[in-house]
Amino acid sequence: MSIVHRPSDETLAAFAAGQLDEGLAVVVACHVEVDQESRRRLRELEVVQGALLDEVEPVAMATGPRDAEGVAQAVPASGMVASAPEAGMPKVLRPYGLGPWRPIGIRIAMRRVEVPGAAARVFMLRAGPGIALPHHKHTGIEWTTILAGAYEHEYGRYAAGDFDEADSEHDHTPRVDPVEGCTCIVAMTGSVQLQGWLGRLLQPLVRF
């Protein structure tokens, strides 16, 4: 696995400090679980933050899947019953409920990830080889970790383990790898806005 795209320093620092919405943190944790470099950066941030905390009054830390070494043991504050382990699934997802795969288009399926109390919506997407998703943008955040396969868009190619960090300033047209297809986990705030005349026709059907 050759990982190219990683979370920004700001995102990783917020993750280390437990300041992210848990839905967003889950997707970052899926990347950290498989990327040695991000785990190294995370440990460095935790050392710096620990030193700063030594100089201030103790405060309660937020719960969530942010520990670089214990990311697979993360348990949400809700105490939700863990899902049964599945082959190929990130270990960090075990505490969360996973819905069934449901078709949302031709050779595209979606699976809900239940993260109680999260503001961000979390779901997995699976798209067949060669699928081109509609040109779209977002009113909020869209963070994605690639679990298998790959896709590419205007900002680069994203393969297994890569982290795609997009916000309302980005608009893109993802194209799925023509051989491998793609499976990814996504955390999203706000809504999807399809672009162009076809997008306007399809917009009423979008329910992400």
Backbone as a printed PyTorch tensor [residue, N CA C, xyz], in Angstrom:
tensor([[[  0.8480,  -1.1900,   0.0000],
         [  0.0000,   0.0000,   0.0000],
         [  0.8880,   1.2460,   0.0000]],

        [[  0.7590,   2.0590,  -1.0390],
         [  1.5520,   3.2820,  -1.1570],
         [  0.6310,   4.4840,  -0.9770]],

        [[  0.6890,   5.0830,   0.2050],
         [ -0.2230,   6.1710,   0.5490],
         [  0.4050,   7.5160,   0.1890]],

        [[ -0.3580,   8.3300,  -0.5040],
         [  0.1260,   9.6340,  -0.9760],
         [ -0.5780,  10.7880,  -0.2630]],

        [[ -1.8830,  10.6630,  -0.0590],
         [ -2.6850,  11.7650,   0.4730],
         [ -3.0130,  11.5130,   1.9490]],

        [[ -2.6970,  12.5100,   2.7830],
         [ -2.8630,  12.3850,   4.2340],
         [ -3.6250,  13.6000,   4.7730]],

        [[ -4.1540,  13.4860,   6.0070],
         [ -4.8420,  14.6330,   6.6080],
         [ -3.9090,  15.8240,   6.7690]],

        [[ -4.4710,  17.0160,   6.7010],
         [ -3.6940,  18.2350,   6.9480],
         [ -3.2160,  18.2500,   8.3950]],

        [[ -2.2100,  19.0780,   8.6700],
         [ -1.7090,  19.2150,  10.0380],
         [ -2.8220,  19.6700,  10.9750]],

        [[ -3.6760,  20.5780,  10.5000],
         [ -4.7600,  21.0950,  11.3380],
         [ -5.7480,  19.9760,  11.6970]],

        [[ -6.0810,  19.1460,  10.7080],
         [ -7.0130,  18.0520,  10.9570],
         [ -6.4150,  17.0300,  11.9110]],

        [[ -5.1550,  16.6740,  11.7030],
         [ -4.5330,  15.6720,  12.5580],
         [ -4.3580,  16.1910,  13.9850]],

        [[ -4.0610,  17.4820,  14.1330],
         [ -3.9400,  18.0670,  15.4730],
         [ -5.2800,  18.0470,  16.1940]],

        [[ -6.3480,  18.3840,  15.4860],
         [ -7.6810,  18.3490,  16.0990],
         [ -8.0700,  16.9220,  16.4590]],

        [[ -7.6970,  15.9650,  15.6230],
         [ -7.9470,  14.5590,  15.9010],
         [ -7.2030,  14.1160,  17.1580]],

        [[ -5.9310,  14.4900,  17.2610],
         [ -5.1210,  14.1200,  18.4230],
         [ -5.6840,  14.7070,  19.7040]],

        [[ -6.2410,  15.9000,  19.6170],
         [ -6.7650,  16.5850,  20.7970],
         [ -8.1990,  16.1760,  21.1250]],

        [[ -8.7890,  15.3230,  20.2960],
         [-10.1700,  14.9160,  20.5350],
         [-11.1750,  16.0080,  20.2700]],

        [[-10.8500,  16.9190,  19.3450],
         [-11.7080,  18.0580,  19.0840],
         [-12.6120,  17.8800,  17.8710]],

        [[-12.4760,  16.7520,  17.1580],
         [-13.3060,  16.5270,  15.9810],
         [-14.6440,  15.9110,  16.3620]],

        [[-15.6530,  16.2280,  15.5920],
         [-16.9020,  15.4870,  15.6650],
         [-16.5770,  14.0070,  15.4960]],

        [[-17.2500,  13.1320,  16.2240],
         [-16.8860,  11.7220,  16.1930],
         [-17.0550,  11.0980,  14.8130]],

        [[-18.0460,  11.5590,  14.0640],
         [-18.1990,  11.0400,  12.7130],
         [-16.9950,  11.3420,  11.8410]],

        [[-16.4940,  12.5680,  11.9180],
         [-15.2900,  12.9260,  11.1750],
         [-14.0840,  12.1490,  11.6920]],

        [[-14.0130,  11.9930,  13.0190],
         [-12.8780,  11.3030,  13.6250],
         [-12.7970,   9.8480,  13.1920]],

        [[-13.9440,   9.2020,  13.0020],
         [-13.9500,   7.8080,  12.5710],
         [-13.2590,   7.6460,  11.2200]],

        [[-13.5320,   8.5680,  10.2940],
         [-12.9380,   8.4680,   8.9620],
         [-11.4360,   8.7550,   9.0200]],

        [[-11.0250,   9.7130,   9.8420],
         [ -9.5890,   9.9520,  10.0290],
         [ -8.9390,   8.7090,  10.6370]],

        [[ -9.6050,   8.0970,  11.6200],
         [ -9.0510,   6.9220,  12.2900],
         [ -8.8700,   5.7520,  11.3260]],

        [[ -9.7740,   5.6100,  10.3540],
         [ -9.6270,   4.5440,   9.3600],
         [ -8.3470,   4.7350,   8.5510]],

        [[ -7.9960,   5.9840,   8.2780],
         [ -6.7370,   6.2630,   7.5820],
         [ -5.5420,   6.0140,   8.4980]],

        [[ -5.5990,   6.5340,   9.7080],
         [ -4.4810,   6.3910,  10.6460],
         [ -4.1720,   4.9170,  10.9140]],

        [[ -5.2060,   4.1060,  10.9500],
         [ -5.0260,   2.6790,  11.2210],
         [ -4.0760,   2.0080,  10.2330]],

        [[ -4.0600,   2.4740,   8.9810],
         [ -3.2670,   1.7900,   7.9470],
         [ -2.0370,   2.5770,   7.5100]],

        [[ -1.8520,   3.7970,   8.0440],
         [ -0.7500,   4.6430,   7.5600],
         [  0.2780,   4.9070,   8.6490]],

        [[  1.4420,   4.3290,   8.4970],
         [  2.5030,   4.4690,   9.4910],
         [  2.9470,   5.9220,   9.6440]],

        [[  3.0400,   6.6550,   8.5470],
         [  3.4900,   8.0380,   8.6070],
         [  2.5240,   8.9100,   9.4010]],

        [[  1.2230,   8.7270,   9.1870],
         [  0.2530,   9.5120,   9.9530],
         [  0.2750,   9.1320,  11.4310]],

        [[  0.5300,   7.8620,  11.7410],
         [  0.6540,   7.4740,  13.1460],
         [  1.8640,   8.1240,  13.7850]],

        [[  2.9520,   8.2280,  13.0040],
         [  4.1470,   8.9050,  13.5240],
         [  3.8600,  10.3810,  13.8010]],

        [[  3.2240,  11.0490,  12.8440],
         [  2.8660,  12.4570,  13.0350],
         [  1.9370,  12.6350,  14.2310]],

        [[  1.0110,  11.6980,  14.3830],
         [  0.0590,  11.7740,  15.4790],
         [  0.7660,  11.6480,  16.8270]],

        [[  1.7210,  10.7380,  16.9270],
         [  2.4640,  10.5890,  18.1750],
         [  3.2230,  11.8650,  18.5100]],

        [[  3.8110,  12.4960,  17.4980],
         [  4.5310,  13.7500,  17.7270],
         [  3.5880,  14.8350,  18.2380]],

        [[  2.4130,  14.9170,  17.6370],
         [  1.4370,  15.9140,  18.0840],
         [  0.9860,  15.6410,  19.5120]],

        [[  0.7970,  14.3760,  19.8460],
         [  0.3630,  14.0300,  21.1950],
         [  1.4290,  14.3710,  22.2260]],

        [[  2.7050,  14.2140,  21.8530],
         [  3.7860,  14.5950,  22.7640],
         [  3.7620,  16.0940,  23.0210]],

        [[  3.6060,  16.8870,  21.9480],
         [  3.5620,  18.3460,  22.0840],
         [  2.3500,  18.7650,  22.9060]],

        [[  1.1930,  18.1910,  22.5920],
         [ -0.0200,  18.5490,  23.3250],
         [  0.0670,  18.1180,  24.7860]],

        [[  0.7210,  16.9700,  25.0360],
         [  0.9000,  16.5280,  26.4140],
         [  1.7640,  17.4810,  27.2070]],

        [[  2.8160,  17.9940,  26.5560],
         [  3.6900,  18.9510,  27.2280],
         [  2.9510,  20.2440,  27.5540]],

        [[  2.0820,  20.6730,  26.6270],
         [  1.3080,  21.8870,  26.8700],
         [  0.2950,  21.6740,  27.9880]],

        [[ -0.2960,  20.4840,  28.0390],
         [ -1.2700,  20.1960,  29.0900],
         [ -0.6310,  20.1710,  30.4740]],

        [[  0.6460,  19.8080,  30.5240],
         [  1.3400,  19.7920,  31.8150],
         [  1.4210,  21.1840,  32.4370]],

        [[  1.2420,  22.2160,  31.5990],
         [  1.3970,  23.5890,  32.0700],
         [  0.0600,  24.2490,  32.4010]],

        [[ -1.0510,  23.5140,  32.2110],
         [ -2.3620,  24.1010,  32.4760],
         [ -3.1370,  23.2090,  33.4360]],

        [[ -4.2860,  23.7400,  33.9010],
         [ -5.1330,  22.9650,  34.7970],
         [ -5.7440,  21.7800,  34.0510]],

        [[ -5.8670,  20.6120,  34.6950],
         [ -6.4600,  19.4410,  34.0250],
         [ -7.9060,  19.7110,  33.6140]],

        [[ -8.2700,  19.2150,  32.4230],
         [ -9.6480,  19.2980,  31.9430],
         [-10.0440,  17.9370,  31.3850]],

        [[-11.3300,  17.6690,  31.3410],
         [-11.8210,  16.4050,  30.8040],
         [-11.5950,  16.3740,  29.2960]],

        [[-11.1000,  15.2480,  28.8000],
         [-10.8530,  15.0860,  27.3750],
         [-12.0590,  14.4300,  26.7150]],

        [[-12.3270,  14.8310,  25.4820],
         [-13.4280,  14.2230,  24.7420],
         [-13.1060,  12.7700,  24.4130]],

        [[-14.1460,  11.9460,  24.3200],
         [-13.9460,  10.5650,  23.9160],
         [-14.0210,  10.4660,  22.4070]],

        [[-13.4550,   9.3950,  21.8570],
         [-13.5230,   9.2030,  20.4130],
         [-12.3200,   8.4310,  19.9230]],

        [[-12.3350,   7.9870,  18.6610],
         [-11.2900,   7.1320,  18.1140],
         [-10.0750,   7.9130,  17.6610]],

        [[ -9.2550,   8.4270,  18.6190],
         [ -8.1720,   9.3020,  18.2220],
         [ -6.7970,   8.7990,  18.6220]],

        [[ -6.7030,   7.7530,  19.4450],
         [ -5.4220,   7.2810,  19.9300],
         [ -4.6710,   6.5580,  18.8240]],

        [[ -3.4250,   6.9690,  18.5630],
         [ -2.6770,   6.3940,  17.4510],
         [ -2.4090,   4.9140,  17.6460]],

        [[ -2.1220,   4.4700,  18.8780],
         [ -1.8050,   3.0770,  19.1170],
         [ -3.0560,   2.2620,  19.4160]],

        [[ -4.0630,   2.8940,  20.0190],
         [ -5.2520,   2.1620,  20.4240],
         [ -6.4400,   2.4320,  19.5460]],

        [[ -6.2010,   2.8480,  18.3040],
         [ -7.2890,   3.2430,  17.4300],
         [ -8.2570,   2.0890,  17.1960]],

        [[ -7.7740,   0.8640,  17.1910],
         [ -8.6490,  -0.2750,  16.9490],
         [ -9.5350,  -0.5900,  18.1410]],

        [[ -9.1870,  -0.0670,  19.3280],
         [ -9.9790,  -0.3470,  20.5140],
         [-10.9370,   0.7800,  20.8620]],

        [[-11.0340,   1.7820,  19.9860],
         [-11.8740,   2.9400,  20.2900],
         [-13.3290,   2.5240,  20.4640]],

        [[-13.9660,   3.0470,  21.5090],
         [-15.3700,   2.7550,  21.7720],
         [-16.1020,   4.0700,  21.9430]],

        [[-17.1890,   4.3170,  21.2250],
         [-17.9120,   5.5720,  21.3360],
         [-18.5510,   5.7210,  22.7030]],

        [[-18.7920,   6.9620,  23.0960],
         [-19.3430,   7.2360,  24.4150],
         [-20.7110,   6.6100,  24.6110]],

        [[-21.4200,   6.2960,  23.5490],
         [-22.7580,   5.7400,  23.6510],
         [-22.7720,   4.3220,  24.1980]],

        [[-21.6070,   3.6330,  24.1580],
         [-21.5560,   2.2520,  24.5920],
         [-22.2690,   1.3060,  23.6400]],

        [[-22.3950,   1.6770,  22.3820],
         [-23.1020,   0.8760,  21.3890],
         [-22.4430,  -0.4880,  21.2360]],

        [[-23.2400,  -1.5300,  21.0570],
         [-22.7200,  -2.8760,  20.8990],
         [-21.9080,  -2.9620,  19.6140]],

        [[-20.7330,  -3.5800,  19.7130],
         [-19.8370,  -3.6660,  18.5640],
         [-20.4260,  -4.5460,  17.4790]],

        [[-20.1030,  -4.2160,  16.2190],
         [-20.4920,  -5.0550,  15.0990],
         [-19.5740,  -6.2760,  15.0480]],

        [[-20.0780,  -7.3740,  14.4940],
         [-19.2390,  -8.5490,  14.3120],
         [-18.1350,  -8.2240,  13.3200]],

        [[-16.8890,  -8.6680,  13.5850],
         [-15.7830,  -8.3780,  12.6660],
         [-16.0730,  -8.9010,  11.2630]],

        [[-15.7100,  -8.1350,  10.2590],
         [-15.8650,  -8.5380,   8.8720],
         [-14.5210,  -8.4540,   8.1860]],

        [[-14.2370,  -9.3960,   7.3270],
         [-12.9820,  -9.3950,   6.5950],
         [-12.8370,  -8.1220,   5.7820]],

        [[-11.6840,  -7.5000,   5.8940],
         [-11.4070,  -6.2940,   5.1190],
         [-11.9090,  -5.0060,   5.7190]],

        [[-12.6920,  -5.0630,   6.8100],
         [-13.1880,  -3.8500,   7.4460],
         [-12.1470,  -3.2890,   8.4130]],

        [[-11.9900,  -1.9710,   8.4730],
         [-11.0860,  -1.3790,   9.4640],
         [-11.4910,  -1.7860,  10.8780]],

        [[-10.5190,  -2.0680,  11.7170],
         [-10.8130,  -2.4690,  13.0940],
         [-11.5270,  -1.3690,  13.8650]],

        [[-11.2410,  -0.1190,  13.4910],
         [-11.8490,   0.9980,  14.2180],
         [-13.3640,   1.0260,  14.0810]],

        [[-13.9100,   0.3430,  13.0720],
         [-15.3580,   0.3420,  12.8670],
         [-16.0880,  -0.6750,  13.7410]],

        [[-15.3650,  -1.5370,  14.4290],
         [-16.0140,  -2.6040,  15.1850],
         [-17.0100,  -2.1090,  16.2440]],

        [[-16.7640,  -0.9710,  16.9120],
         [-17.7510,  -0.5270,  17.9050],
         [-19.0400,   0.0440,  17.3100]],

        [[-19.0830,   0.2300,  15.9990],
         [-20.1950,   0.9430,  15.3900],
         [-21.1140,  -0.0050,  14.6170]],

        [[-22.3830,   0.3660,  14.5480],
         [-23.3370,  -0.4150,  13.7860],
         [-23.1790,  -0.1720,  12.2990]],

        [[-23.1480,  -1.2420,  11.5210],
         [-23.0350,  -1.1510,  10.0670],
         [-24.3180,  -1.6590,   9.4390]],

        [[-24.9290,  -0.8250,   8.6140],
         [-26.1460,  -1.2320,   7.9350],
         [-25.8470,  -2.1280,   6.7540]],

        [[-26.8780,  -2.6240,   6.0920],
         [-26.6760,  -3.4520,   4.8930],
         [-26.2750,  -2.5900,   3.6970]],

        [[-25.6420,  -3.2210,   2.7410],
         [-25.3540,  -2.5350,   1.4820],
         [-26.6630,  -2.3550,   0.7150]],

        [[-26.9220,  -1.1230,   0.2670],
         [-28.1350,  -0.8300,  -0.4870],
         [-27.7650,  -0.1380,  -1.8040]],

        [[-28.3360,  -0.5940,  -2.9170],
         [-28.0400,   0.0540,  -4.2010],
         [-28.6020,   1.4680,  -4.2410]],

        [[-27.8120,   2.4020,  -4.7530],
         [-28.2800,   3.7750,  -4.9200],
         [-28.1220,   4.2390,  -6.3710]],

        [[-27.7310,   3.3250,  -7.2270],
         [-27.5320,   3.6310,  -8.6360],
         [-27.0030,   2.3930,  -9.3270]],

        [[-26.6950,   2.5250, -10.6000],
         [-26.1580,   1.4040, -11.3640],
         [-24.7290,   1.1310, -10.9020]],

        [[-24.5130,  -0.0400, -10.3220],
         [-23.2000,  -0.4860,  -9.8240],
         [-22.6410,   0.4300,  -8.7250]],

        [[-23.5310,   1.0650,  -7.9740],
         [-23.1340,   1.8760,  -6.8210],
         [-23.9980,   1.4650,  -5.6410]],

        [[-23.3680,   1.2320,  -4.4990],
         [-24.0980,   0.8500,  -3.2930],
         [-23.5850,   1.6620,  -2.1100]],

        [[-24.4450,   1.8410,  -1.1180],
         [-24.1070,   2.6130,   0.0700],
         [-24.4380,   1.8100,   1.3130]],

        [[-23.6420,   2.0090,   2.3520],
         [-23.8390,   1.3170,   3.6260],
         [-23.7020,   2.3330,   4.7480]],

        [[-24.7060,   2.4750,   5.5780],
         [-24.6680,   3.4220,   6.6880],
         [-23.7340,   2.9360,   7.7950]],

        [[-23.0380,   3.8670,   8.4040],
         [-22.2510,   3.5950,   9.6000],
         [-22.8740,   4.4120,  10.7220]],

        [[-23.4050,   3.7400,  11.7340],
         [-24.1040,   4.4230,  12.8120],
         [-23.1120,   4.9330,  13.8510]],

        [[-22.9870,   6.2540,  13.9360],
         [-22.1120,   6.8910,  14.9210],
         [-22.9990,   7.7600,  15.8050]],

        [[-23.4980,   7.2260,  16.9140],
         [-24.4570,   7.9630,  17.7500],
         [-23.9110,   9.3060,  18.2150]],

        [[-24.7330,  10.3330,  18.0660],
         [-24.3610,  11.6580,  18.5420],
         [-23.5060,  12.4690,  17.5860]],

        [[-23.0850,  11.8750,  16.4860],
         [-22.2260,  12.5980,  15.5400],
         [-23.0470,  13.5750,  14.7090]],

        [[-22.4660,  14.7420,  14.4420],
         [-23.1090,  15.7040,  13.5490],
         [-22.9140,  15.2980,  12.0870]],

        [[-21.7580,  14.7270,  11.7880],
         [-21.4740,  14.2940,  10.4210],
         [-22.1790,  12.9720,  10.1220]],

        [[-22.6390,  12.8180,   8.8920],
         [-23.1910,  11.5520,   8.4330],
         [-22.0370,  10.6820,   7.9470]],

        [[-22.0350,   9.4250,   8.3530],
         [-20.9550,   8.5150,   7.9890],
         [-21.5340,   7.3430,   7.2130]],

        [[-20.9140,   7.0200,   6.0890],
         [-21.3840,   5.9150,   5.2750],
         [-20.2410,   5.3840,   4.4270]],

        [[-20.4190,   4.1770,   3.9520],
         [-19.4690,   3.5790,   3.0210],
         [-20.0840,   3.5880,   1.6320]],

        [[-19.2430,   3.7830,   0.6340],
         [-19.6660,   3.7290,  -0.7600],
         [-18.8640,   2.6620,  -1.4890]],

        [[-19.5300,   1.9410,  -2.3500],
         [-18.8560,   0.9420,  -3.1920],
         [-19.3020,   1.1690,  -4.6310]],

        [[-18.3510,   1.4180,  -5.5070],
         [-18.6610,   1.7050,  -6.9120],
         [-17.8820,   0.7590,  -7.8100]],

        [[-18.5430,   0.2920,  -8.8580],
         [-17.9180,  -0.6350,  -9.7830],
         [-16.8800,   0.0210, -10.6690]],

        [[-16.0230,  -0.7690, -11.2960],
         [-14.9710,  -0.2330, -12.1670],
         [-15.5140,   0.7010, -13.2350]],

        [[-14.8180,   1.8390, -13.3930],
         [-15.1340,   2.7580, -14.4770],
         [-16.2930,   3.7000, -14.2480]],

        [[-16.9540,   3.6160, -13.0970],
         [-18.0900,   4.4960, -12.8210],
         [-17.6140,   5.9450, -12.7180]],

        [[-18.3430,   6.8550, -13.3390],
         [-18.0800,   8.2910, -13.2000],
         [-19.2190,   8.8990, -12.3940]],

        [[-18.9040,   9.4410, -11.2350],
         [-19.9220,  10.0700, -10.3990],
         [-20.2140,  11.4810, -10.9140]],

        [[-21.4100,  12.0050, -10.6660],
         [-21.7530,  13.3410, -11.1780],
         [-20.8420,  14.4340, -10.6290]],

        [[-20.6220,  15.4410, -11.4310],
         [-19.8910,  16.6220, -10.9890],
         [-20.6670,  17.2720,  -9.8420]],

        [[-19.9840,  17.4880,  -8.7080],
         [-20.7040,  18.0110,  -7.5530],
         [-19.7960,  18.7990,  -6.6320]],

        [[-20.4200,  19.5370,  -5.7390],
         [-19.7200,  20.2360,  -4.6710],
         [-20.5160,  20.0300,  -3.3870]],

        [[-20.0430,  20.6250,  -2.2930],
         [-20.6670,  20.4030,  -0.9930],
         [-20.8690,  21.7340,  -0.2740]],

        [[-21.8680,  21.7710,   0.5770],
         [-22.0690,  22.9550,   1.4090],
         [-21.2790,  22.8410,   2.7140]],

        [[-20.7200,  21.6840,   2.9720],
         [-19.9480,  21.4720,   4.1980],
         [-18.6700,  20.7060,   3.9180]],

        [[-18.3630,  19.7540,   4.7920],
         [-17.1370,  18.9600,   4.7200],
         [-17.4430,  17.5980,   4.1220]],

        [[-16.5090,  17.0910,   3.3190],
         [-16.5530,  15.7030,   2.8550],
         [-15.1570,  15.1150,   3.0210]],

        [[-15.0110,  14.2370,   4.0040],
         [-13.7390,  13.5510,   4.2390],
         [-13.9090,  12.0930,   3.8800]],

        [[-12.9180,  11.5520,   3.1540],
         [-13.0100,  10.1940,   2.6330],
         [-11.7050,   9.4500,   2.8760]],

        [[-11.7950,   8.2140,   3.3490],
         [-10.6580,   7.3050,   3.3750],
         [-10.9590,   6.1510,   2.4170]],

        [[-10.0300,   5.8840,   1.5200],
         [-10.2040,   4.8110,   0.5550],
         [ -9.8560,   3.4880,   1.2320]],

        [[-10.7940,   2.5390,   1.1930],
         [-10.5840,   1.2360,   1.8160],
         [-10.0400,   0.2120,   0.8260]],

        [[-10.4610,   0.3000,  -0.4180],
         [ -9.9950,  -0.6220,  -1.4550],
         [-10.2180,   0.0310,  -2.8090]],

        [[ -9.3970,  -0.3460,  -3.7850],
         [ -9.5270,   0.2380,  -5.1070],
         [ -9.0430,   1.6730,  -5.1470]],

        [[ -9.6350,   2.4680,  -6.0270],
         [ -9.1600,   3.8460,  -6.1950],
         [-10.1740,   4.6580,  -6.9930]],

        [[-10.0380,   5.9900,  -6.8790],
         [-10.7310,   6.9030,  -7.7900],
         [ -9.8120,   8.0960,  -8.0380]],

        [[-10.1660,   8.8800,  -9.0140],
         [ -9.4120,  10.1070,  -9.2750],
         [-10.3870,  11.2200,  -9.6200]],

        [[ -9.9400,  12.4560,  -9.3730],
         [-10.7140,  13.6210,  -9.7690],
         [ -9.7500,  14.7770, -10.0080]],

        [[-10.2750,  15.9710, -10.0640],
         [ -9.4690,  17.1340, -10.4390],
         [ -8.2830,  17.3740,  -9.5070]],

        [[ -8.2970,  16.8100,  -8.3050],
         [ -7.2430,  17.0780,  -7.3220],
         [ -6.2680,  15.9230,  -7.1620]],

        [[ -6.4130,  14.8600,  -7.9800],
         [ -5.4540,  13.7700,  -7.9190],
         [ -6.0940,  12.3980,  -7.9100]],

        [[ -5.2360,  11.3860,  -7.7780],
         [ -5.6760,   9.9930,  -7.6910],
         [ -5.5950,   9.5460,  -6.2370]],

        [[ -6.6260,   8.8750,  -5.7750],
         [ -6.7210,   8.4340,  -4.3870],
         [ -6.9210,   6.9240,  -4.3680]],

        [[ -5.9400,   6.2200,  -3.7790],
         [ -5.9770,   4.7640,  -3.7360],
         [ -6.0780,   4.2960,  -2.2860]],

        [[ -6.0540,   2.9800,  -2.0780],
         [ -6.2770,   2.3940,  -0.7600],
         [ -5.3930,   3.0510,   0.2970]],

        [[ -6.0360,   3.5030,   1.3820],
         [ -5.3360,   4.1560,   2.4810],
         [ -5.2920,   5.6650,   2.3890]],

        [[ -5.4880,   6.2260,   1.2010],
         [ -5.4190,   7.6770,   1.0320],
         [ -6.6000,   8.3600,   1.7210]],

        [[ -6.3540,   9.6160,   2.1170],
         [ -7.3620,  10.4450,   2.7840],
         [ -7.6590,  11.6370,   1.9010]],

        [[ -8.9190,  11.8030,   1.5450],
         [ -9.3490,  12.8950,   0.6690],
         [-10.1190,  13.9040,   1.5140]],

        [[ -9.5410,  15.0920,   1.6510],
         [-10.0800,  16.1230,   2.5540],
         [-10.6590,  17.2690,   1.7360]],

        [[-11.9660,  17.2980,   1.5940],
         [-12.6270,  18.3140,   0.7720],
         [-13.5950,  19.1240,   1.6200]],

        [[-13.8490,  20.3520,   1.1550],
         [-14.8070,  21.2110,   1.8460],
         [-15.6120,  21.9740,   0.8110]],

        [[-16.2770,  23.0310,   1.2290],
         [-17.1780,  23.7660,   0.3310],
         [-16.4340,  24.5020,  -0.7840]],

        [[-15.1170,  24.5960,  -0.6760],
         [-14.3310,  25.2560,  -1.7240],
         [-14.0110,  24.3090,  -2.8790]],

        [[-14.2630,  23.0230,  -2.7080],
         [-13.9200,  22.0310,  -3.7200],
         [-15.1620,  21.6110,  -4.5100]],

        [[-14.9900,  21.4550,  -5.8040],
         [-15.9870,  20.7470,  -6.5980],
         [-15.2310,  19.7690,  -7.4850]],

        [[-15.8000,  18.5940,  -7.6850],
         [-15.0490,  17.5500,  -8.3710],
         [-15.9740,  16.5620,  -9.0620]],

        [[-15.3670,  15.7570,  -9.9230],
         [-16.0750,  14.7250, -10.6670],
         [-15.3040,  13.4210, -10.4980]],

        [[-15.5540,  12.6690,  -9.4380],
         [-14.7990,  11.4320,  -9.2070],
         [-15.0310,  10.3990, -10.3080]],

        [[-13.9280,   9.7700, -10.7250],
         [-13.9850,   8.6860, -11.7070],
         [-13.3240,   7.4650, -11.0850]],

        [[-14.0540,   6.3840, -10.9840],
         [-13.5850,   5.1770, -10.3130],
         [-12.6010,   4.4180, -11.2020]],

        [[-11.6100,   3.8020, -10.5630],
         [-10.6050,   3.0250, -11.2940],
         [-11.2890,   2.0110, -12.2190]],

        [[-10.8400,   1.9440, -13.4860],
         [-11.5290,   1.0890, -14.4570],
         [-11.3120,  -0.4060, -14.2390]],

        [[-10.3750,  -0.7680, -13.3650],
         [-10.0930,  -2.1850, -13.1150],
         [-10.5150,  -2.5940, -11.7020]],

        [[-10.1020,  -1.8120, -10.7090],
         [-10.2810,  -2.1910,  -9.3150],
         [-11.6330,  -1.7930,  -8.7160]],

        [[-12.3070,  -0.8010,  -9.2990],
         [-13.4640,  -0.2440,  -8.6180],
         [-13.0090,   0.5210,  -7.3870]],

        [[-13.9170,   0.8090,  -6.4640],
         [-13.5390,   1.5630,  -5.2680],
         [-14.5340,   1.3240,  -4.1430]],

        [[-13.9910,   1.1270,  -2.9460],
         [-14.7890,   1.1120,  -1.7230],
         [-14.1700,   2.1190,  -0.7720]],

        [[-14.9900,   2.9950,  -0.2000],
         [-14.4710,   4.0440,   0.6710],
         [-15.4380,   4.3150,   1.8070]],

        [[-14.9280,   4.9890,   2.8410],
         [-15.7840,   5.4450,   3.9330],
         [-15.7530,   6.9620,   3.9430]],

        [[-16.9230,   7.5680,   4.1180],
         [-17.0910,   9.0110,   3.9650],
         [-17.7710,   9.5920,   5.1980]],

        [[-17.2940,  10.7510,   5.6390],
         [-18.0070,  11.5500,   6.6420],
         [-18.3640,  12.8700,   5.9820]],

        [[-19.6130,  13.2730,   6.1220],
         [-20.0950,  14.4450,   5.3890],
         [-20.9680,  15.3180,   6.2840]],

        [[-20.7330,  16.6160,   6.1930],
         [-21.6400,  17.5860,   6.7880],
         [-22.2370,  18.4100,   5.6460]],

        [[-23.3400,  19.0700,   5.9030],
         [-23.9730,  19.8410,   4.8370],
         [-24.6070,  18.9280,   3.8100]],

        [[-24.7080,  19.3910,   2.5830],
         [-25.3890,  18.6350,   1.5340],
         [-24.5660,  18.6060,   0.2550]],

        [[-24.9080,  17.6530,  -0.6030],
         [-24.2930,  17.5410,  -1.9250],
         [-25.0520,  18.4250,  -2.9000]],

        [[-24.3270,  19.1670,  -3.7170],
         [-24.9450,  19.9970,  -4.7460],
         [-24.4270,  19.5440,  -6.1040]],

        [[-25.2900,  18.8530,  -6.8650],
         [-24.9130,  18.4050,  -8.1990],
         [-24.8480,  19.6030,  -9.1430]],

        [[-23.8990,  19.5620, -10.0600],
         [-23.6560,  20.6840, -10.9640],
         [-24.1200,  20.3530, -12.3820]],

        [[-24.3780,  21.3850, -13.1810],
         [-24.7730,  21.2030, -14.5700],
         [-26.2520,  20.8830, -14.7190]],

        [[-26.7110,  20.8330, -15.9690],
         [-28.1380,  20.6200, -16.2150],
         [-28.5870,  19.2340, -15.7710]],

        [[-27.7140,  18.2250, -15.9770],
         [-28.0720,  16.8800, -15.5370],
         [-28.1280,  16.8120, -14.0140]],

        [[-27.1860,  17.5060, -13.3880],
         [-27.1820,  17.5380, -11.9260],
         [-28.4520,  18.1470, -11.3620]],

        [[-28.9270,  19.1960, -12.0180],
         [-30.1590,  19.8340, -11.5380],
         [-31.3580,  18.8890, -11.6710]],

        [[-31.3520,  18.0490, -12.7080],
         [-32.4300,  17.0830, -12.8660],
         [-32.3670,  15.9900, -11.8000]],

        [[-31.1390,  15.5810, -11.4460],
         [-30.9640,  14.4980, -10.4990],
         [-31.0070,  14.9640,  -9.0460]],

        [[-30.8300,  16.2670,  -8.7950],
         [-30.7050,  16.7580,  -7.4210],
         [-31.8510,  16.2930,  -6.4940]],

        [[-33.1070,  16.2810,  -6.9460],
         [-34.1820,  15.8400,  -6.0420],
         [-34.0460,  14.3900,  -5.5970]],

        [[-33.2400,  13.5850,  -6.3060],
         [-33.0750,  12.1700,  -5.9650],
         [-31.9520,  11.9370,  -4.9660]],

        [[-31.1290,  12.9570,  -4.7140],
         [-29.9680,  12.7880,  -3.8460],
         [-30.4240,  12.8180,  -2.3990]],

        [[-30.0380,  11.7980,  -1.6330],
         [-30.4670,  11.6790,  -0.2360],
         [-29.2920,  11.3400,   0.6810]],

        [[-28.0960,  11.7970,   0.3720],
         [-26.9480,  11.5060,   1.2380],
         [-27.1170,  12.2070,   2.5640]]])
